[in-house]
Amino acid sequence: MNRVAAIEACLAAAFPVLELAVEDQSHRHRGHAGAADGRGHFRVRLVSSAFAGQPPLARHRAVHAALAGLMQTEIHALALDLRAPGEDRQGNRARS
């Protein structure tokens, strides 16, 4: 299983997923000292009802906990866009 698929599988097992996109951005960080050990840089967009009512820090902690094993072996950096259903980028409810 490749790293993107492993991240997707861990997140899908930990959260009710409405939307999930994982992008491997490791190629943008070649030569970066922090990635010298082979771990990668990833961007994750996850929309889940599990995030409803949670502040951003709690969401980030939950995702890091779900990916704890991969953080040790496969992931150097994560850019996270975590939302509850109907939220915009700032966490505000979208207007109808």
Secondary structure, 3 states (H helix, E strand, C coil): CCHHHHHHHHHHHHCCEEEEEEEECHHHHCCCHHHCCCCEEEEEEEEEHHHCCCCHHHHHHHHHHHCHHHHHHCEEEEEEEEECCCECCCCCECCC
